[in-house]
Structure formats: structure tokens, C-alpha cells
Amino acid sequence: MNTSLKDELVEIIEKDQWMIEVLKNIRNLNLKDCWIGAGFVRNKVWDHKHGKSRTNLNDIDIIYFDESKKSKADDLLIEDKLKKANPTLNWSVKNQSRMNARNGHKKYANCIEAISFWPETATSIAVRLNARDKIECIAPYGLEDLFDLLVIPTPKFDLEIYNARIEKKEWSKKWDKLKIERTAKMFFTK
């Protein structure tokens, strides 16, 4: 991961007290391999790059990986705890140890592998606040596309579903500097 972009992401989040409070709410749950991803991170960076104040989030995507919590009911109990801590937010909690079955994938090993199956490279990013109040980040495709305002499908996501999602989201109306690709980017490993 590009260290300077990671440092920039951390700095952007650290300057946002609301984000820090949300991250503290999540940390206080003491869940295994737990992160906030998707729009929470993506929207913040895109707003920053467009000189905008906070764009409303549909929800706050909380992911964790715990094989001992196998049911959706477990996720709903966690959502209820979060609603009690902050009822103004729409929390969405998903245990990634069971999401592979819903998505028709082989078993995920952890959250970083799970988010590698998310739709866009700029969305496949998650953050958390550790016990030392330091922000940590996972980004299986790096942070370059996010900061370059590139919307590109991940190589593991269905292009037809991706394109329908792009149409529905209408991101270019909110963030006019975005460059939206309609075909998969090739990823090469060294």
C-alpha cells in the first residue's frame, strides 16, 4: 500500500471528529477483525478531493470476521447495540465469515479477502481505530484509485451488476471529477 496515500487518508480522517467518534463506537464493540468500510471512507475522500462538506451516507458498513457468530441474528444484535449508542446513524453490520455463502464465493479467510470481492476498487477499503487510538487501514487494491477519483470494478465482481450499480448510485452527479470505468482493470502480481 502506498504509504503517503495511507498517511493522507489517516490525516483526513483524524481531522474529522465525527468519524473518530464513529470509529470509537465500533472499537468499543471489541469484535474480531472489525472495520468500517465502503462509503464511510470513499465518500470522505471524494468529498475532500471535491472541496465539499460531508455527503450523507445511506448507511455505515461495519464488517467483522468471527466464525463463532454464524447467523444474521448475531449481526442484528450488534446493530441494536450501535443504535443504542448512536440512534441517528443507519448501521449495517455483516459478519464476513458467512457472507461468502450469500455471494456464492469460496470461504473468505478474513475481512481483507472479503472486501476484495466488493464492487469497486475505491470502495474496497476499510478503516478502524486500534486500542492506541491509531487508524489502521486495509485496501486489497491500494488507495490510488480512491485518491485519483477512479471508479473501476474489482476483478472479482460481476461487470453487469457493477454497471447497474454505477447507474443507480449516480455518483457523477455528486462528485463531478470522478472518472468512471465500465470495464475491469487488470491486476498483475509480481
JOSULSUL-V994478 format. One record per residue. N is the residue number from 1. RES is the residue in one letter. SS is DSSP state (a for helix, b for strand, c for the rest). BURIAL is + if it has 9 or more other ideal C-beta (glycine too) atoms within 8 Angstrom, else -. Layout:
BEGIN
n: [N;N]
res: [RES;RES]
ss: [SS;SS]
burial: [BURIAL;BURIAL]
END
This chain:
BEGIN
n: [1;2;3;4;5;6;7;8;9;10;11;12;13;14;15;16;17;18;19;20;21;22;23;24;25;26;27;28;29;30;31;32;33;34;35;36;37;38;39;40;41;42;43;44;45;46;47;48;49;50;51;52;53;54;55;56;57;58;59;60;61;62;63;64;65;66;67;68;69;70;71;72;73;74;75;76;77;78;79;80;81;82;83;84;85;86;87;88;89;90;91;92;93;94;95;96;97;98;99;100;101;102;103;104;105;106;107;108;109;110;111;112;113;114;115;116;117;118;119;120;121;122;123;124;125;126;127;128;129;130;131;132;133;134;135;136;137;138;139;140;141;142;143;144;145;146;147;148;149;150;151;152;153;154;155;156;157;158;159;160;161;162;163;164;165;166;167;168;169;170;171;172;173;174;175;176;177;178;179;180;181;182;183;184;185;186;187;188;189;190]
res: [M;N;T;S;L;K;D;E;L;V;E;I;I;E;K;D;Q;W;M;I;E;V;L;K;N;I;R;N;L;N;L;K;D;C;W;I;G;A;G;F;V;R;N;K;V;W;D;H;K;H;G;K;S;R;T;N;L;N;D;I;D;I;I;Y;F;D;E;S;K;K;S;K;A;D;D;L;L;I;E;D;K;L;K;K;A;N;P;T;L;N;W;S;V;K;N;Q;S;R;M;N;A;R;N;G;H;K;K;Y;A;N;C;I;E;A;I;S;F;W;P;E;T;A;T;S;I;A;V;R;L;N;A;R;D;K;I;E;C;I;A;P;Y;G;L;E;D;L;F;D;L;L;V;I;P;T;P;K;F;D;L;E;I;Y;N;A;R;I;E;K;K;E;W;S;K;K;W;D;K;L;K;I;E;R;T;A;K;M;F;F;T;K]
ss: [c;c;a;a;a;a;a;a;a;a;a;a;a;a;c;c;a;a;a;a;a;a;a;a;a;a;a;c;c;c;c;c;c;c;b;b;b;c;a;a;a;a;a;a;a;a;a;a;a;a;c;c;c;c;c;c;c;c;c;b;b;b;b;b;c;c;c;c;c;c;c;a;a;a;a;a;a;a;a;a;a;a;a;a;a;c;c;c;c;c;b;b;b;b;b;a;a;a;a;a;a;a;a;c;c;c;c;c;c;c;a;a;a;a;a;c;c;c;c;b;c;c;c;c;c;b;b;b;b;c;c;c;c;c;b;b;b;b;c;c;c;c;c;a;a;a;a;c;c;b;b;c;b;c;c;c;c;c;a;a;a;a;a;a;a;a;a;a;a;c;a;a;a;a;c;c;c;c;b;b;c;c;c;c;c;c;c;c;c;c]
burial: [-;-;-;-;+;+;-;+;+;+;-;+;+;-;-;+;-;-;+;+;+;+;+;+;+;+;+;-;+;-;+;-;+;+;+;+;+;+;+;+;+;+;+;+;+;+;+;+;+;+;-;-;-;-;+;-;+;-;+;+;+;+;+;+;+;+;-;-;+;-;-;-;-;+;+;+;-;+;+;-;+;+;+;-;-;+;-;-;+;-;+;+;+;+;+;+;+;+;+;+;-;-;-;-;-;-;-;+;-;+;+;-;+;+;+;+;+;+;+;+;+;+;+;+;+;+;+;+;+;+;-;-;-;-;+;-;+;+;+;+;+;+;+;+;+;+;+;-;+;+;+;+;+;+;-;-;+;-;+;-;+;+;+;-;+;+;-;-;-;-;+;-;-;-;+;-;-;+;-;-;+;-;-;-;+;-;-;-;-;-]
END
